[in-house]
Amino acid sequence: MQSGLASRSPGIVVEVVEGKESLAAFIDAPTKLYEGLAGFQPALFMEQDMALSPNKGSFFQHGRARYFLARRSTEIVGRLSAQIVDDIPLGLPEKTGMFGCCDARDDAEAVSALFAAAETWLKEQGCTHAFGPVTLNMNGEPGLLVEGQNLPRMIMTPWHPTYLGTLVEQAGYARRKDLLNWRLEERPADNRGFANRIGQGALGPTAKLRNLDKKNVARDIRFTCDLYNDAWSKNEFFIPLRPIDMQDLEKSVKPLLPPEACTFVEIDGEPAGVLVVIPNLFEAFRGLGSKPSPLGWIKLGWRLLRPRFSSARIILMGVSRRYAGTVKGMAIAITLIEEMIKRRDKYENLILEAGWVLEDNEALNALLKRAFKPARRMRLYIKKL
């Protein structure tokens, strides 16, 4: 099956992605679009296929999407997705659609044509606004990278060239809000520890720390989702995190996760806070390309059998809302971060990244600022259709 024609303009053809060959070209487009650009490292095709393929990705169990490719002559010069989700991010208009997989050459005509095709489809679905980029929802990879292109790639964090934000704005999109990633490369000079400064007694005598129980992973995933949803349900852009949403991540990193990668604070025997760290798989993929050769697969297998990761990312932290605004709630959050820093110190030169965080979340940004430094900035855009 060939791709359907979505639109045509002088020099640019936009196709609707249909069929295996077209879908494969869509998934691997960033590899060809950004080859040779400083800071870019391709994701593993197999990993992206697991998330973006309608037959495999967990997103498609509660959302739908249409993919578009832009060609100049026969050469792919851009890609874009348009998607409808059951749960619209909190704070957005009721009939908001989404866009994502926003990747292109420095080609304003191609970007404009891609957005025109995506917006046409969204309007046909009854949408009044387009918001993004998100791949494929806010619990995936949200935002367009506008700062931090020079840093090594990080798992579950988007990468875009510096010119792309300008092209999105030229297509009529306005900045909605920025998301921040914070980075810890060196232990703070003050080693007393955050928890000690407020007094560990604030947690109470029934508090305890525990790691992921690998014999009860499904239960702990449910606990994690429940805590995350409870903690962030009032947060701008919140959408519920379902156990199924962690399915793709669990498949790719579960074998590499030590029990201490997931830390719970329990009070009176009930989960009160959680923090999850995952290794940066881009280290394992480095130098292998998006589709490794047979020798490349052997190298990847060897790296994964003997993991020596030098970077990792805090992908999730949540504190039960029943402790919101209390000293105990702050103590839980600080204890989780302090515990992760302590564990990080066991791994020589481990770089720890945390995000995303809303730019105006003053409390969490102030907490992270005590040990972390600003790293990456991702931008979200919106347009009335």
C-alpha positions as CSV (number, residue, x, y, z in Angstrom):
1,M,0.0,0.0,0.0
2,Q,1.3,3.4,-0.9
3,S,1.1,6.6,1.1
4,G,-2.0,8.7,0.4
5,L,-1.5,12.3,-0.8
6,A,-2.5,14.8,1.9
7,S,-1.5,18.0,0.1
8,R,0.8,19.3,-2.7
9,S,2.5,22.7,-3.0
10,P,5.2,23.9,-5.3
11,G,8.2,21.7,-4.5
12,I,6.6,19.9,-1.5
13,V,4.4,16.9,-1.4
14,V,2.8,15.8,2.0
15,E,1.8,12.2,2.2
16,V,-0.4,10.3,4.7
17,V,1.6,7.4,6.1
18,E,0.1,4.1,5.2
19,G,1.6,0.7,5.0
20,K,4.8,-0.9,6.5
21,E,7.3,0.8,4.1
22,S,5.9,4.3,4.7
23,L,5.7,3.7,8.4
24,A,9.3,2.6,8.5
25,A,10.3,5.7,6.6
26,F,8.4,7.9,9.1
27,I,9.9,6.2,12.2
28,D,13.5,6.5,10.8
29,A,13.1,10.0,9.4
30,P,15.1,11.8,12.1
31,T,18.1,9.6,11.4
32,K,18.3,10.9,7.8
33,L,17.1,14.5,8.6
34,Y,19.6,15.2,11.3
35,E,22.6,13.1,10.2
36,G,25.8,15.0,10.8
37,L,24.3,17.6,13.1
38,A,26.3,18.2,16.2
39,G,24.6,16.7,19.3
40,F,22.3,14.4,17.4
41,Q,22.3,10.6,18.1
42,P,19.7,8.4,16.4
43,A,17.3,6.4,18.6
44,L,17.2,2.6,18.0
45,F,14.6,1.9,15.2
46,M,13.3,-1.1,17.1
47,E,12.6,0.9,20.2
48,Q,10.8,3.7,18.2
49,D,8.8,1.2,16.3
50,M,7.6,-0.3,19.6
51,A,6.2,3.1,20.6
52,L,5.0,4.5,17.3
53,S,3.6,1.5,15.5
54,P,-0.3,1.4,15.8
55,N,0.0,-2.4,16.2
56,K,2.5,-2.2,19.1
57,G,2.4,1.1,20.9
58,S,0.4,1.3,24.1
59,F,-0.7,4.8,23.2
60,F,-3.1,3.4,20.6
61,Q,-5.1,1.6,23.2
62,H,-6.5,5.0,24.3
63,G,-5.7,7.3,21.4
64,R,-5.5,7.6,17.6
65,A,-3.0,9.3,15.3
66,R,-2.3,10.2,11.7
67,Y,1.3,10.5,10.4
68,F,2.5,12.7,7.6
69,L,5.7,12.8,5.6
70,A,6.9,15.8,3.5
71,R,9.0,15.2,0.4
72,R,10.8,17.6,-1.8
73,S,11.1,15.7,-5.1
74,T,11.6,12.2,-3.7
75,E,13.6,13.2,-0.6
76,I,12.0,13.2,2.8
77,V,12.4,16.6,4.4
78,G,10.1,16.4,7.3
79,R,7.6,14.4,9.4
80,L,4.7,15.3,11.7
81,S,2.0,13.4,13.6
82,A,-1.5,14.6,14.6
83,Q,-3.2,12.8,17.4
84,I,-6.4,12.7,19.4
85,V,-6.2,11.5,23.1
86,D,-8.9,10.5,25.5
87,D,-7.3,12.6,28.2
88,I,-6.7,16.2,27.2
89,P,-3.8,17.7,29.3
90,L,-5.2,19.8,32.2
91,G,-5.6,23.5,31.5
92,L,-6.1,23.2,27.7
93,P,-9.3,23.9,25.8
94,E,-11.8,21.0,25.8
95,K,-11.4,20.2,22.1
96,T,-7.7,20.4,21.8
97,G,-5.8,18.0,19.5
98,M,-2.1,17.3,19.6
99,F,0.8,17.2,17.3
100,G,4.1,15.5,17.7
101,C,7.0,13.7,15.9
102,C,8.0,17.2,14.8
103,D,11.2,16.8,12.8
104,A,12.3,18.6,9.7
105,R,15.2,20.1,7.7
106,D,15.6,23.8,7.8
107,D,12.8,24.2,5.3
108,A,10.0,26.6,6.2
109,E,7.8,25.5,3.2
110,A,7.9,21.8,4.3
111,V,7.1,22.6,7.9
112,S,4.2,24.9,6.9
113,A,2.8,22.2,4.6
114,L,3.1,19.5,7.3
115,F,1.2,21.6,9.8
116,A,-1.5,22.5,7.2
117,A,-2.1,18.8,6.6
118,A,-2.1,17.9,10.3
119,E,-4.4,20.8,11.2
120,T,-6.9,19.8,8.4
121,W,-7.1,16.3,9.9
122,L,-7.5,17.7,13.5
123,K,-10.3,20.0,12.4
124,E,-12.0,17.1,10.7
125,Q,-12.0,15.4,14.1
126,G,-13.7,18.4,15.7
127,C,-10.6,19.9,17.3
128,T,-10.5,23.7,17.8
129,H,-6.8,23.9,18.9
130,A,-3.5,22.1,18.2
131,F,-1.0,21.7,21.0
132,G,2.5,20.1,21.1
133,P,4.8,18.7,20.2
134,V,4.2,15.6,22.3
135,T,5.3,12.1,21.3
136,L,2.7,10.8,21.6
137,N,1.2,12.3,24.8
138,M,2.4,14.2,27.8
139,N,3.6,11.0,29.5
140,G,5.9,10.3,26.6
141,E,8.3,12.9,25.2
142,P,6.7,16.4,25.5
143,G,8.1,19.6,24.1
144,L,10.5,20.9,21.4
145,L,14.1,21.1,22.6
146,V,15.1,24.8,22.4
147,E,18.2,24.6,24.8
148,G,20.6,21.8,25.5
149,Q,21.3,20.4,22.0
150,N,25.0,20.1,22.8
151,L,24.4,17.7,25.7
152,P,24.6,14.0,25.1
153,R,21.2,12.5,24.3
154,M,19.1,11.4,27.2
155,I,16.4,8.7,27.3
156,M,12.8,9.9,27.0
157,T,14.0,13.4,26.2
158,P,13.4,14.9,22.7
159,W,16.2,16.3,20.5
160,H,15.6,19.0,17.9
161,P,17.9,21.3,15.9
162,T,18.1,24.9,17.0
163,Y,16.3,26.2,13.9
164,L,13.1,24.2,14.4
165,G,11.4,26.3,17.0
166,T,11.5,29.3,14.6
167,L,9.9,27.3,11.9
168,V,7.1,26.1,14.2
169,E,6.4,29.7,15.2
170,Q,6.4,30.8,11.6
171,A,3.6,28.2,11.0
172,G,1.4,30.2,13.5
173,Y,2.2,28.5,16.8
174,A,2.6,30.5,20.0
175,R,4.7,29.5,23.0
176,R,2.5,28.0,25.7
177,K,5.0,27.0,28.4
178,D,8.6,25.7,28.8
179,L,9.6,22.4,30.5
180,L,12.9,22.1,32.3
181,N,15.4,19.3,32.8
182,W,17.9,19.6,35.6
183,R,21.3,17.9,35.7
184,L,23.6,16.7,38.5
185,E,27.2,16.1,37.5
186,E,29.0,16.7,40.8
187,R,28.0,16.2,44.4
188,P,27.2,19.6,46.1
189,A,30.0,20.9,48.3
190,D,27.6,20.9,51.3
191,N,27.4,17.2,52.1
192,R,25.1,17.5,55.2
193,G,22.2,16.3,53.1
194,F,18.8,17.9,52.5
195,A,17.0,15.5,54.9
196,N,19.3,16.5,57.8
197,R,18.5,20.2,57.3
198,I,14.8,19.8,58.0
199,G,15.2,16.9,60.4
200,Q,14.6,13.3,59.6
201,G,12.1,13.2,62.5
202,A,9.6,15.1,60.3
203,L,8.9,11.8,58.6
204,G,7.7,10.1,61.8
205,P,8.6,6.8,63.4
206,T,6.6,4.7,61.0
207,A,8.3,5.9,57.9
208,K,10.6,3.6,56.0
209,L,12.4,3.5,52.6
210,R,12.1,0.5,50.3
211,N,13.2,-0.5,46.8
212,L,11.3,-2.0,43.9
213,D,10.0,-5.5,44.7
214,K,10.9,-7.4,41.6
215,K,8.7,-10.3,42.7
216,N,5.7,-7.8,42.7
217,V,6.6,-5.5,39.8
218,A,3.0,-5.2,38.6
219,R,1.9,-4.2,42.1
220,D,4.6,-1.6,42.4
221,I,3.9,-0.2,39.0
222,R,0.3,0.2,40.1
223,F,1.5,2.0,43.3
224,T,3.7,4.2,41.2
225,C,0.9,5.2,38.9
226,D,-1.4,5.9,41.8
227,L,1.1,8.1,43.6
228,Y,2.0,10.0,40.5
229,N,-1.7,10.6,39.6
230,D,-2.5,11.7,43.2
231,A,0.6,14.0,43.4
232,W,0.2,15.7,40.1
233,S,-3.6,15.7,39.4
234,K,-3.8,19.4,39.9
235,N,-0.7,20.2,37.8
236,E,-0.9,22.0,34.5
237,F,-0.8,19.6,31.5
238,F,-1.5,16.6,33.8
239,I,-2.9,13.4,32.2
240,P,-3.4,10.2,34.2
241,L,-0.6,7.7,34.1
242,R,-1.9,4.2,33.6
243,P,0.0,0.9,34.2
244,I,-0.4,0.3,30.4
245,D,1.4,3.6,29.7
246,M,4.5,2.1,31.4
247,Q,4.3,-1.1,29.2
248,D,6.8,0.1,26.5
249,L,9.2,1.4,29.1
250,E,9.0,-1.8,31.2
251,K,9.8,-3.9,28.1
252,S,12.9,-1.9,27.2
253,V,14.6,-1.2,30.5
254,K,13.2,-3.8,33.0
255,P,16.1,-6.2,32.6
256,L,18.5,-3.3,33.3
257,L,16.8,-1.9,36.4
258,P,18.4,-2.6,39.7
259,P,15.8,-2.7,42.6
260,E,17.1,0.6,43.9
261,A,16.1,2.4,40.7
262,C,12.6,2.7,42.2
263,T,12.4,4.0,45.7
264,F,9.3,4.2,47.9
265,V,8.7,6.1,51.1
266,E,6.1,4.3,53.1
267,I,4.3,5.7,56.2
268,D,2.2,3.5,58.3
269,G,2.8,0.7,55.8
270,E,1.2,2.7,52.9
271,P,3.2,4.2,49.9
272,A,3.5,7.9,50.5
273,G,6.1,8.9,47.9
274,V,8.0,7.3,44.9
275,L,11.0,8.2,42.8
276,V,12.0,6.2,39.6
277,V,15.3,6.4,37.8
278,I,16.2,4.7,34.6
279,P,19.6,4.2,32.9
280,N,20.3,6.3,29.8
281,L,20.0,3.7,27.0
282,F,21.4,6.1,24.5
283,E,24.8,5.1,25.9
284,A,24.2,1.5,24.8
285,F,23.1,2.6,21.3
286,R,26.0,5.0,20.8
287,G,27.8,4.5,17.5
288,L,25.5,1.7,16.3
289,G,23.1,3.8,14.2
290,S,19.3,3.3,14.2
291,K,19.5,-0.1,12.6
292,P,22.7,-1.9,13.8
293,S,24.6,-4.3,11.6
294,P,24.9,-8.0,12.8
295,L,28.2,-6.9,14.5
296,G,26.4,-3.9,16.0
297,W,23.7,-6.2,17.5
298,I,26.5,-8.3,19.1
299,K,28.1,-5.1,20.5
300,L,24.7,-3.9,21.8
301,G,24.0,-7.3,23.4
302,W,27.4,-7.3,25.1
303,R,26.9,-3.7,26.4
304,L,23.5,-4.7,27.9
305,L,24.9,-7.8,29.5
306,R,27.6,-5.8,31.1
307,P,25.9,-2.4,31.7
308,R,28.3,0.4,32.6
309,F,26.0,3.4,32.4
310,S,27.5,6.8,33.2
311,S,24.1,8.7,33.1
312,A,20.6,8.1,34.2
313,R,17.3,10.1,34.4
314,I,14.7,10.6,37.1
315,I,11.6,10.1,35.1
316,L,9.0,10.2,37.8
317,M,8.6,11.5,41.3
318,G,5.4,11.8,43.3
319,V,4.3,12.5,46.9
320,S,0.8,11.7,48.1
321,R,-1.5,14.8,48.1
322,R,-2.5,14.0,51.7
323,Y,0.9,15.4,52.7
324,A,0.7,18.4,50.3
325,G,1.7,21.7,51.9
326,T,3.0,20.0,55.1
327,V,6.4,19.6,56.6
328,K,6.1,15.8,56.2
329,G,5.3,16.2,52.5
330,M,8.4,18.3,52.0
331,A,10.4,15.7,54.0
332,I,9.2,12.9,51.8
333,A,10.3,14.7,48.6
334,I,13.6,15.8,50.1
335,T,14.3,12.3,51.4
336,L,13.6,10.7,48.0
337,I,16.0,13.1,46.2
338,E,18.7,12.8,48.9
339,E,18.5,9.0,48.8
340,M,18.9,9.1,45.1
341,I,21.9,11.4,45.4
342,K,23.5,9.0,47.9
343,R,23.0,6.1,45.7
344,R,24.4,8.0,42.7
345,D,27.6,8.6,44.7
346,K,28.2,4.9,44.6
347,Y,28.7,5.0,40.8
348,E,31.8,6.9,39.8
349,N,31.0,10.0,37.7
350,L,27.3,9.1,37.2
351,I,25.4,12.0,35.7
352,L,21.8,12.3,37.0
353,E,19.2,14.2,35.1
354,A,15.7,15.1,36.4
355,G,12.7,16.3,34.4
356,W,10.5,17.5,33.0
357,V,9.5,20.3,35.4
358,L,7.2,23.2,34.6
359,E,9.2,26.4,34.4
360,D,6.8,28.0,36.9
361,N,6.8,25.2,39.4
362,E,8.7,27.3,41.9
363,A,8.8,24.8,44.8
364,L,10.2,21.9,42.8
365,N,12.6,24.0,40.8
366,A,13.9,25.6,44.1
367,L,14.4,22.1,45.6
368,L,16.3,20.8,42.5
369,K,18.4,23.9,42.3
370,R,20.0,23.1,45.6
371,A,22.0,20.3,44.0
372,F,21.2,20.3,40.2
373,K,21.9,22.7,37.4
374,P,19.7,23.7,34.5
375,A,20.3,21.4,31.5
376,R,17.6,21.3,28.8
377,R,14.6,23.4,28.0
378,M,11.7,22.0,26.0
379,R,8.9,24.3,24.6
380,L,5.2,23.6,24.2
381,Y,3.2,25.5,21.6
382,I,-0.5,26.0,20.9
383,K,-2.6,27.4,18.0
384,K,-6.3,28.1,17.6
385,L,-7.5,26.3,14.4
